[in-house]
Amino acid sequence: MSGRAPFMGEKIEHARRTLTARFRAAHIEAAELDVRVLMCAALGLDLSGLIASAARGLTRAEADRLQEFAIRRLSGEPVARIVGEREFWGLPLKLSAATLVPRPDTETVVELALETIRPSLHCAVRIGDIGTGSGAILLALLHEVAEAFGVGTDISPDALRTARRNAAELGLLPRAAFVVCDYAAALGEAFELIVSNPPYIATGDIAGLATEVRDHDPLAALDGGADGLDAYRALIPQAAALLAPGGALVVEAGQDQAEPIQALMAAAGLIVRHPAKTDLAGVPRAVSGLKRPR
Ligand SMILES: C[S@@+](CC[C@H](N)C(=O)[O-])C[C@H]1O[C@@H](n2cnc3c(N)ncnc32)[C@H](O)[C@@H]1O
């Protein structure tokens, strides 16, 4: 960037207000929060540091970085992509171009998985996460279940590099492994719990997604084929074969997908648990099925 950065020398609090007004004028929904997160990243501060520094002027480097971040956000790039990190289940997760930004809705899968395995919370549960991306679901579960071991699969080696790095930074790598494969094709052992948030957007709906998703999440994380259910057709029979007797499969469902997913689980011989667990918006979001105990 050449010339004087727009925010150079400006007091931090003044820059924050100016940028918030620009974001609001551009109809960015969470303008205030987005600005705070971007400013913290640009200045290398946490929120209390940002507040404590309100009266100091921005350096040239800080002003340049903030201006770059602002331009990217105003052109539709999500904050998580710009700062390269997103919190999931209270855990900071690094992102890469190959990983989906983990969504709050997906915490419903973690909640249902934990409810399902509650009696085994203190056992050495084996967990499989099919299409692990950043590792979000697997790492949340390993964080909660201290005795558990887990394997995350993904078709993208780059996504798995990010998942492995996240596992390492969270101190969970000793209990986690990552395998590149088509859904669960490379897995052979038995699992007490298998989870998945697979790609489930119908191909024809992708063009109509918000720019934040369509232009910034990887297509492999979104595209679920003609009716959005291709991944479930592939992974549910695989998972049903891999589950230990009494084990559970918990998957995320897109809008209106809970019933067809339950039908696929029943066809694979699983005992479907009704109803699906709803997310905070009341959408049936997490679907589970149990393998018959021996
Ligand atoms: C919707 S994203 C979910 C990522 C992560 N589990 C989460 O909840 O944030 C789906 C993931 O499935 C992966 N994927 C797509 N097709 C796959 C396949 N055939 N086999 C394994 N993983 C696949 C994508 O690369 C992506 O990481």
The ligand as an SDF file (V2000), in Angstrom:
LIG
                    3D

 27 29  0  0  0  0  0  0  0  0999 V2000
  -18.9600  -29.0860    6.0590 C   0  0  0  0  0  0  0  0  0  0  0  0
  -17.2220  -29.3780    6.1760 S   0  0  0  0  0  0  0  0  0  0  0  0
  -17.1130  -29.7440    7.9190 C   0  0  0  0  0  0  0  0  0  0  0  0
  -15.7680  -29.5180    8.5180 C   0  0  0  0  0  0  0  0  0  0  0  0
  -15.7450  -29.7070   10.0450 C   0  0  0  0  0  0  0  0  0  0  0  0
  -16.1100  -31.0580   10.3980 N   0  0  0  0  0  0  0  0  0  0  0  0
  -16.6790  -28.7240   10.7100 C   0  0  0  0  0  0  0  0  0  0  0  0
  -17.7410  -29.1490   11.1830 O   0  0  0  0  0  0  0  0  0  0  0  0
  -16.3660  -27.5200   10.7690 O   0  0  0  0  0  0  0  0  0  0  0  0
  -17.0720  -30.9520    5.3770 C   0  0  0  0  0  0  0  0  0  0  0  0
  -15.6840  -31.5360    5.3280 C   0  0  0  0  0  0  0  0  0  0  0  0
  -15.7530  -32.7710    4.6060 O   0  0  0  0  0  0  0  0  0  0  0  0
  -14.6200  -32.8880    3.7600 C   0  0  0  0  0  0  0  0  0  0  0  0
  -14.9520  -33.7940    2.6660 N   0  0  0  0  0  0  0  0  0  0  0  0
  -15.6150  -33.5310    1.5250 C   0  0  0  0  0  0  0  0  0  0  0  0
  -15.7090  -34.6270    0.7710 N   0  0  0  0  0  0  0  0  0  0  0  0
  -15.0860  -35.6330    1.4480 C   0  0  0  0  0  0  0  0  0  0  0  0
  -14.8410  -37.0130    1.1820 C   0  0  0  0  0  0  0  0  0  0  0  0
  -15.2610  -37.5750    0.0600 N   0  0  0  0  0  0  0  0  0  0  0  0
  -14.1770  -37.7180    2.1010 N   0  0  0  0  0  0  0  0  0  0  0  0
  -13.7190  -37.1390    3.2500 C   0  0  0  0  0  0  0  0  0  0  0  0
  -13.9390  -35.8390    3.5610 N   0  0  0  0  0  0  0  0  0  0  0  0
  -14.6080  -35.0950    2.6690 C   0  0  0  0  0  0  0  0  0  0  0  0
  -14.3220  -31.4650    3.3260 C   0  0  0  0  0  0  0  0  0  0  0  0
  -12.9970  -31.3290    2.8780 O   0  0  0  0  0  0  0  0  0  0  0  0
  -14.6520  -30.6870    4.5940 C   0  0  0  0  0  0  0  0  0  0  0  0
  -13.5080  -30.5500    5.4080 O   0  0  0  0  0  0  0  0  0  0  0  0
  1  2  1  0
  2  3  1  0
  2 10  1  0
  3  4  1  0
  4  5  1  0
  5  6  1  0
  5  7  1  0
  7  8  2  0
  7  9  1  0
 10 11  1  0
 11 12  1  0
 11 26  1  0
 12 13  1  0
 13 14  1  0
 13 24  1  0
 14 15  1  0
 14 23  1  0
 15 16  2  0
 16 17  1  0
 17 18  1  0
 17 23  2  0
 18 19  1  0
 18 20  2  0
 20 21  1  0
 21 22  2  0
 22 23  1  0
 24 25  1  0
 24 26  1  0
 26 27  1  0
M  CHG  2   2   1   9  -1
M  END
$$$$
